[in-house]
Amino acid sequence: MAGHSKWANIKFRKERQDAKRGKIFTKLIKEITVAARVGGGDIDSNPRLRTAIQAAKAANMPMKNIENAIKKGTGELPGVVFEEVAYEGYGPGGVALFITCTTDNKNRTVGEVRHLLSKHGGNLGESGCVAWMFDRKGFIRVPQETYDEEELMLLAIDFGADDFKVEDGFYEIYTSPENFDSVRSKLEAQGIHIESAELTYLPQNTVPLEGKKAEQMLKLMEALEDNDDVQNVYANFDIDEKVMEQIGAG
């Protein structure tokens, strides 16, 4: 879990600083399109679509882009049909990787993922080889400075949250997948500002990395996330903050 938190913070910093906004928009549009295709275009009855739209708004995506992505998903506008696929494998130091993708060409995507893993000291594995190492969870981040820790913790647990942590200036609230949308909606109804919210995969245990393997792992994560077809990368590694500073990633 600590590995997830540390990488989440690296990921969020990277996204804020990333000048390649088009890549972020591409991934968000794909998620909105798939969410609308799978669950319909009504955000009130489609929690996944509601989450995708909130992420798009947080990234300052124009509303017209969001509306068009929904219409492509529901078939009101012509568009490419995307499929959801997941790949499993290993990174440097035996780190487990669970990679979710949205693609219009699975052969292209698996080839690119395999190439990136091989290039950065990893390898693609068989389906099911690492999925069991991760738990599906709802993950909600709330800015720490705005709210009292005990009050928010009690509120979140009362609303159905499973766990509550403080990490790098944020409150992290964890829920079951079933309770995720309910907990988020109830917090928002209380006027609580949510920095981000998503369904994620949390590692049951983490692998400590340092030196060359830590640097390789971070480069692999960045390379995977820069790929247009890759939606999310989940990994069970942990890098000490001092090591992060030594390799210039902190």
C-alpha positions in Angstrom: 0.0 0.0 0.0 2.9 2.3 0.7 4.2 1.7 -2.7 0.9 2.7 -4.2 0.8 5.9 -2.2 4.4 6.9 -3.2 3.8 6.2 -6.8 0.4 8.0 -6.7 2.2 11.1 -5.5 4.9 10.8 -8.2 2.1 10.2 -10.8 0.1 13.3 -9.7 3.2 15.5 -9.7 4.1 14.2 -13.1 0.7 14.9 -14.5 0.6 18.4 -13.2 4.0 19.2 -14.7 3.4 17.2 -18.0 3.3 19.5 -21.0 1.8 16.7 -23.1 -1.7 17.5 -22.2 -2.9 15.9 -25.4 -1.8 12.5 -24.1 -3.8 12.9 -20.9 -6.9 14.0 -22.9 -6.5 11.0 -25.2 -6.6 8.6 -22.2 -9.5 10.4 -20.6 -11.6 10.4 -23.8 -11.0 6.7 -24.2 -12.2 6.1 -20.6 -15.3 8.2 -21.1 -16.1 6.5 -24.4 -15.8 3.0 -22.9 -17.7 3.9 -19.8 -20.6 5.3 -21.9 -20.6 2.2 -24.1 -20.6 -0.2 -21.2 -23.0 1.6 -18.9 -24.9 4.2 -20.9 -24.6 7.9 -21.2 -26.6 8.9 -18.1 -24.1 9.9 -15.3 -26.7 9.4 -12.6 -27.0 5.7 -13.3 -23.4 5.2 -14.5 -20.9 5.7 -11.7 -17.9 4.8 -13.9 -18.9 7.5 -16.4 -19.4 10.0 -13.6 -15.9 9.3 -12.3 -14.4 9.6 -15.8 -16.1 13.0 -16.4 -14.9 14.3 -13.0 -11.3 13.3 -13.9 -11.7 15.1 -17.3 -13.0 18.2 -15.7 -10.1 18.2 -13.2 -7.8 18.1 -16.2 -9.6 21.1 -17.7 -10.9 19.2 -20.7 -13.4 21.3 -22.7 -17.1 20.2 -22.1 -17.5 19.7 -25.9 -14.8 17.0 -25.9 -16.5 15.3 -23.0 -19.9 15.4 -24.7 -18.6 14.1 -27.9 -16.8 11.2 -26.2 -20.0 10.2 -24.5 -21.9 10.3 -27.8 -19.3 8.1 -29.4 -19.6 5.6 -26.6 -23.4 5.5 -26.9 -23.3 5.4 -30.7 -24.8 8.8 -31.3 -21.6 9.8 -33.1 -19.4 7.6 -35.2 -16.1 6.6 -33.7 -13.5 4.0 -33.1 -14.5 1.0 -31.0 -12.2 0.6 -28.1 -11.6 -2.7 -26.1 -10.4 -3.0 -22.6 -7.5 -5.4 -22.0 -5.1 -6.0 -19.1 -1.6 -7.3 -19.2 0.5 -8.7 -16.3 4.2 -9.0 -16.0 7.3 -8.1 -14.0 9.6 -5.1 -13.7 13.1 -4.7 -12.4 13.7 -6.5 -9.0 10.7 -8.8 -9.6 8.2 -6.0 -9.2 4.7 -7.2 -10.1 2.9 -5.1 -12.8 -0.8 -5.0 -13.6 -1.3 -2.9 -16.7 -4.8 -1.8 -17.9 -5.2 -0.6 -21.5 -7.9 0.7 -23.8 -7.2 0.0 -27.5 -8.6 -0.4 -31.0 -5.8 -2.8 -31.9 -4.8 -5.4 -29.3 -2.0 -6.8 -31.4 -0.3 -3.4 -31.6 -0.8 -2.7 -27.9 0.5 -6.0 -26.6 3.6 -5.6 -28.8 4.2 -2.1 -27.5 3.8 -3.2 -23.9 6.1 -6.2 -24.3 8.7 -4.0 -26.0 8.6 -1.4 -23.2 8.9 -4.0 -20.5 11.8 -5.7 -22.2 13.6 -2.3 -22.8 13.4 -1.4 -19.1 14.4 -4.6 -17.4 11.0 -6.3 -17.2 9.0 -9.0 -19.0 5.4 -9.8 -19.9 3.9 -12.6 -18.0 0.9 -15.0 -18.4 -2.6 -13.9 -17.5 -3.2 -14.3 -13.8 0.5 -14.4 -12.8 0.3 -11.2 -10.6 -3.3 -10.2 -10.5 -3.7 -12.1 -7.2 -1.2 -9.8 -5.6 -3.5 -6.8 -5.8 -6.9 -5.9 -4.2 -9.5 -3.8 -6.0 -10.3 -0.7 -4.0 -11.9 2.7 -4.2 -9.3 5.5 -3.6 -10.3 9.0 -2.6 -7.9 11.9 -1.9 -8.8 15.0 0.1 -6.5 17.9 0.8 -5.3 17.7 4.4 -5.1 21.4 5.3 -8.8 22.0 4.8 -10.4 19.5 7.2 -9.9 18.1 10.7 -8.4 14.6 10.5 -10.6 13.0 13.2 -13.8 14.5 11.9 -13.2 13.5 8.3 -12.1 10.0 9.3 -15.2 9.4 11.4 -17.4 10.8 8.6 -15.7 8.6 6.0 -16.0 5.5 8.1 -19.7 6.3 8.9 -20.3 6.6 5.1 -18.8 3.1 4.5 -15.1 3.6 4.0 -12.8 0.7 4.9 -9.6 2.6 5.7 -8.2 6.1 6.2 -4.6 7.3 6.0 -2.6 10.5 5.9 0.0 10.7 3.2 2.0 13.7 1.9 -0.5 16.4 2.7 -3.6 14.4 1.7 -6.1 12.3 3.5 -6.4 9.0 1.7 -9.8 7.2 2.0 -10.1 3.6 0.9 -13.4 1.8 0.1 -14.7 -1.4 -1.3 -15.5 -1.2 -5.1 -19.2 -1.5 -4.2 -19.1 1.5 -1.7 -16.8 3.7 -3.7 -19.4 5.9 -5.5 -21.6 6.1 -2.4 -18.8 7.3 -0.1 -17.6 9.8 -2.7 -21.1 11.2 -3.3 -21.8 11.5 0.5 -18.5 13.3 1.1 -19.3 15.7 -1.8 -22.8 16.3 -0.4 -21.1 17.5 2.8 -19.2 20.1 0.8 -15.9 18.3 1.0 -13.5 19.0 -1.8 -12.1 15.8 -3.4 -8.8 16.2 -5.1 -9.2 12.9 -7.0 -11.2 9.7 -6.9 -10.8 6.4 -8.7 -11.1 2.7 -8.6 -7.7 1.3 -8.3 -5.6 -1.8 -7.5 -3.6 -1.8 -4.3 -0.7 -4.2 -3.8 -0.9 -6.5 -0.8 2.8 -6.3 -0.3 5.6 -4.1 -1.7 9.1 -4.8 -3.0 11.8 -2.2 -1.8 13.9 -0.9 -4.7 17.1 1.2 -4.7 20.0 2.1 -7.0 19.8 1.1 -10.6 16.7 -1.0 -10.2 14.8 1.9 -8.7 15.8 4.2 -11.5 14.9 1.5 -14.1 11.5 1.0 -12.5 10.6 4.7 -12.6 11.7 5.0 -16.2 9.5 1.9 -17.0 6.5 3.5 -15.3 6.9 6.7 -17.2 7.4 4.9 -20.5 4.2 2.8 -19.9 2.2 5.8 -18.8 3.3 7.8 -21.9 1.8 5.1 -24.1 -1.5 6.3 -25.5 -3.1 2.8 -25.1 -2.1 2.4 -21.4 -4.7 3.7 -19.0 -3.2 2.7 -15.7 -0.1 0.9 -14.3 -0.3 -0.8 -10.9 2.9 -1.9 -9.3 4.0 -3.3 -5.9 7.3 -1.4 -5.4 8.4 1.0 -2.7 11.2 3.5 -3.0 12.6 5.3 0.0 12.4 9.1 -0.2 16.2 9.4 0.1 16.6 7.1 -2.8 14.2 9.2 -4.8 16.3 12.3 -4.1 19.5 10.5 -5.1 18.1 9.5 -8.5 16.6 12.9 -9.1 12.9 11.8 -9.0 11.8 13.3 -5.7 
